[in-house]
Amino acid sequence: MRQLVAELYLGGEGLEIGALDSPLRLPKGANARYVDRLNMTELREHYPGLDLIDIDIVDDGEYLACVLPGTQDFIVANHFLEHCQDPIRTLETLTSRLKPGGILYLVVPDADFTFDHERQSSTFAHLVEDYASGPVQSREQHYREWVSVVEGNSDAATADQRVRTLMDMGYSVHFHVWRMHGLLEFFARSIDEFGLPLSLELASREGIEVICVLRRSATL
């Protein structure tokens, strides 16, 4: 399904963020540069054993400081949004880097079908707070939830040490989680309440993930 959607929507010059060892196979006529917040040495330290694709741009996908606004025909970010500490601002950033009519291709895991299944969905109110106050105010809370719920660490002292270790590493956990309904609410309310020039063209749950296509409006 990922491939079919790519064939239908992707063309021209774009980016893929956080591809690691699983870049999207692009259709003929579509070319991507690969973006990650870590360089290749750091990626190999974080993800030993993976056959990683070479990175073209070292940049934080939440900010894309190295990418000029309005320059990309498409941006692919698969299993990336849940790693973002400020998803609303990330959506703003990705939208701003697209050309008019450009495509944002996102694949997001549905928490009910992953190791996040015991976690509460991220509410839109929480996402707005992260946007308004900055994600640092909730960062430790997210790591603690990860360590206790996902890793199952119930010993307080051990959990504290694990949280400190992950935070010192800047390890990319799932800071936010969604079920499909909540994910669609996130897109709809971000577009409506923050004035993002996007429209949702496709949302389809396939296995554990939701494939989404959003298009930037044709005028800047």
N, C-alpha and C positions, 0 to 999 in steps of 0.2 A: 504494500500500500504506500509506503514511503516513496518508493520509486515511481509509482503511478502518479502520485501527487506532484512529484518533482517534474515529471514529463509534462504535466498539464500547466504548470505555473512558472517554472524557472527558465530564465534565459539571460544572456548578456554577462556582465561582469559583477561579481558579488563577493561576499565573505561567508565563511563558515566559522563559527565560534565554538571552541572547545571540542573539536572533533576527536581528539585523542587517537584511538586506533580504529575508529569506525566512521570515517567521513562518508557523507551522503554521496551516492553515485549519481553524478549529474548528467542530465541529458546533453545531447549534442547541441552546441551553441551556447552552453553555459560554462563559465569558468569561475573558480573561486580561489581567493587567497585565504590562508588559514590563520586564525587568530587564537592566541591563548595568553593568559596572564602570566604564565611561567615560560622561561626559555627551555630549550630541549634538555639541558642538564638537570634543571629543577624538575621538569616533568618526569624524567626517568627515575629520579629519587622518590617522587610521590607515587608513581605508578610502575613499579618494577615488574618486568616481565611482559609488558604490553608492547606491541609492535606499532609505535607511535608514528603518525604522519608528521612530516617536517613542518615547522611553523614558519610562516612568512612575516607575521606581525606579532610582536610581543606587546600586548596591551590588555588591560582589564576590559572584558566585554561589557561590563556595566557602564563604562564611561566612553570607550572608544576614542580616546584623546588623540590618537594618531590618524584617525579617519576623518576626512573633511565632510561636513554636512552636505546632503543632497547629491552624493556621488555614486551610490550603489544601486544596481538594478535589483538586487535581492540580498537578503541576509538569512542565513540558515543558522539556527541555534537549537540543536537537539539535546534534550536532557541537560539544559543549561539554566532555564528560568528558575527552577527549584533551588539552584545553587546561589542565586542572586540575593544579596542582603537587602536590596531596595528595589523590588520588582517594578513599582510604578515608574521610578526614575529610569530604570533600565529600559522599559517600554518606550518612554519618551526619547531616550538616547537612540535606540535602534530605529525608531520612526524617523528621527531627524536626519539620520545618515542615508536614508533611502531617497532616490529620485522620485519625483511625482509619478504615481502609478507603480512604484516599486513594491516588491513582495517581501513580506516577513514570514518565514517558514519556521514554525516552532513545533517541536515534539516535547510533550511534558508527561511524565508518568502520572497515572491515576493512583493515588495513595492506597486505595483499597486493594490493589493488585501487586503491591511491592512491600518491602520491609518497613515502609512507613504506615502500614495499615492500622496500627494502634495509635497513631498520632491524630490530634485534632487538626482539621483543615485550617489553614491560615484565613482569618477573617479579613474582609476588606478594610474594616476599621483599624486592624493591626497594621495592614500595609500602608494605610494613610499615615499612621503614627510614625512608621519607619521613614516615610517620605518627608514628613514635616519636621521631625526631630533628628533625623539621621539614624542609620542602622546601628550605630555603636551602642545606643541605649538598650537594645534588645539582643545584642550579639551573644553575650554570655548565656542568657536564657536559652537561646537556640542550641548552643553547644551542650548545655546541661540536659535539655530534652533529648538530643541525639544520643548522648552517652547513656542516659537512663532508659529511654524507651527503645531505641534502635539497637544499641549495643548491650542493653540489659544489665547494666552495671548498677547494683543496688547498694554496694558498700560505699559509704559517704566519703571516706578518706581516699579510696581508690578512684572514685568518680571525680573528686576534686582534682586529683593529679592528672587524670585523663583529660579533663576539660582544659587544664592549664597547658598540657602538651599540645592538644589540637589547636588551641588558640595561638600558642607561640609559633606553631608551624604555619598558621594561616590556612589550615586544612579546609578544603571545600566540602562541607557537609551539605545536606539538604536543609537550608535555612527555613524554607517555606514548603508547604505541601498543599495539594489541591485534590479534590475529586472533580470529575468532569463538570458538574453543575457549577461548583465554586470557581473553576477556571474560567468558564464562560462568563460568569458574573464579574470576575476580575477584569476581563477584556472590556465588557460592556460598560461597566462603571468607570473604568479608566478613560475610555473614549469619551463618555458623556461628561464626567465631572472634571476631567483635566483637559478637555478640548483637544484630544489627540486626533489628528487627521487620518484616521484609520477606519477601515470597515472589515468585518470578519466575513471571509468568503467561504471558508470550509472549516468544519470541526468534526473529526471522526475518531471514535475510540477503536483502536486496533490492538488486541491483546492487552498488555499492561499500560499502554500509552495512548495519549490523545494527540492526533496530528492536526495542527491548526495552520491555516493560511490567512494572513491579514494583508490588506493592500493599502498603501498610502494613497490619499486622494490625488487626483490628477493635477491639481494646482497647489502651489506652495502657499 
